[in-house]
Amino acid sequence: MKIINIARGNPDSSQDGSALWPYRATTAVEFDRIFQENRGPTLFLLAPGTYFTRGAWAFAEENFAIIDPNSSIIGVGGSEATRITLGVDYEGTVNGQDATYIEALIGGNSGQASDQMGFGGFTLDLSDADAAVPVSGIHAYSSGCTIADVRVVGVTGEWGAAEGFGLLVNEAKGGRGGGSKIVRCRVEATDEEDTYVTGIYLGSLFTGGAPNAIEDCHASYKGTPVGKRAHAGFAANENTTVRGCTSAGFDRFLFCDTGNVGDLDVSGCRAEYGYCAIDLPAPASANNRIEYRRRIRVSGCTFLNAFPSTDHAIGILLQDKTDGNRQVKLEDVDVYGCRFSSALTPAQFYAVSIMGLETRRVWVRQNQFPAGCQTRGGVWPPTPQAEVIIEDVPAGEG
């Protein structure tokens, strides 16, 4: 793997990217050119300072990827000392067509295997882009991807157009699968009223091998939500732990309606939310193949329904939205030792809402819910379901 050093300053022909003679950049064009001219597996090391990029559109010839598979961008001074800004000169067109969705940094591509990738030690500032379209932060296509000590500021999305993401990891075809981590990261969505954003999404669909993890991360939205449009702090699919994470201002702490969700362990997390703490609907279709939500454990978490985004709120939502005869399996779900509180009146708060005929082994035990809230009325359909145990809330507790 090549190692390329980058520092602030005016470019010079004598520079070779070594530690003694790093490539230098002041403008977005100069910064992007370094990545365009150094392809293949490469470790890019950024010295402290502020850098500018035109975003993923500047890398059309490289399938819009700022780095190739098995490559990394690391700020050696950490996120407080190193900043990458998507400036007002971002690339807004490609091949003469206006961009409808901007991703600032893309690593790899969906069709080329990558077993390691990294982003770390910098702040990614999207707030100066002044784009009229949704703007996301980092999108990585790789297994074994590590994103650490990254702060993303100014993420935007638009309901009915494109969802925005602060940090998004997807598997690339042909890789070993699994083994990705997002740790000590912060995502801050814009405070615009109508922003459709998921803060951090580790979208690994790999069911075996190395596990994935989201740890010690925070996602926030400071605007005023409009009808469940400040989407979610976190999202995940298979074989993933979510530990010690916090979110504020979103309608949901954790959400996923794309692909299967399984072997998901959420523990020690805290969130202030508007609609649903854990929301895992399953709108299965030909384009969104979903078979199950299974082996899901939520423990030791604290969730506060701090602001109503609809006329009711839910602690845990499992919902099969499949049309026709085929059903999504909702099974092996354990919600244990969590505290749920709400600013809504008890009659408007549902501890658990389950909708699905293929529901088995769901346990909601030893949690604290608002006194008098609905603990059983949210289970539908009323036909017998195997091993669905939802404890009543002791009178006066909450």
Stockholm file with secondary structure:
# STOCKHOLM 1.0

chainA/1-398         MKIINIARGNPDSSQDGSALWPYRATTAVEFDRIFQENRGPTLFLLAPGTYFTRGAWAFAEENFAIIDPNSSIIGVGGSEATRITLGVDYEGTVNGQDATYIEALIGGNSGQASDQMGFGGFTLDLSDADAAVPVSGIHAYSSGCTIADVRVVGVTGEWGAAEGFGLLVNEAKGGRGGGSKIVRCRVEATDEEDTYVTGIYLGSLFTGGAPNAIEDCHASYKGTPVGKRAHAGFAANENTTVRGCTSAGFDRFLFCDTGNVGDLDVSGCRAEYGYCAIDLPAPASANNRIEYRRRIRVSGCTFLNAFPSTDHAIGILLQDKTDGNRQVKLEDVDVYGCRFSSALTPAQFYAVSIMGLETRRVWVRQNQFPAGCQTRGGVWPPTPQAEVIIEDVPAGEG
#=GR chainA/1-398 SS CEEEEEEESCCCTTCCSSSSSCEEESSHHHHHHHHHTSCSSEEEEECSEEEEECCGGGGGGGTTCSBCTTCEEEETTCTTTEEEEECTTCCCEETTEECSSEEEEEESCTTSCCSCEEEEEEEEECTTCCCSSCEEEEEEECSSEEEEEEEEEEECCBTTTBCEEEEEEECCTTSCCCCCEEESCEEEECCCSSCCEEEEEEECCCCSSSCEEEESCEEEECSCCCSSCSCEEEEECEEEEEESCEEEEEEEEEECCSSCEEEEEEESCEEEEEEEEEEEEECCBTTBCCCEEEEEEEESCEEEECSCSSSCEEEEEEEECCCSSCCCEEEEEEEESCEEEESSCGGGEEEEEEECSSEEEEEEESCBCCTTCBSSTTEESCSCCEEEEECCCCTTCC
#=GC SS_cons         CEEEEEEESCCCTTCCSSSSSCEEESSHHHHHHHHHTSCSSEEEEECSEEEEECCGGGGGGGTTCSBCTTCEEEETTCTTTEEEEECTTCCCEETTEECSSEEEEEESCTTSCCSCEEEEEEEEECTTCCCSSCEEEEEEECSSEEEEEEEEEEECCBTTTBCEEEEEEECCTTSCCCCCEEESCEEEECCCSSCCEEEEEEECCCCSSSCEEEESCEEEECSCCCSSCSCEEEEECEEEEEESCEEEEEEEEEECCSSCEEEEEEESCEEEEEEEEEEEEECCBTTBCCCEEEEEEEESCEEEECSCSSSCEEEEEEEECCCSSCCCEEEEEEEESCEEEESSCGGGEEEEEEECSSEEEEEEESCBCCTTCBSSTTEESCSCCEEEEECCCCTTCC
//
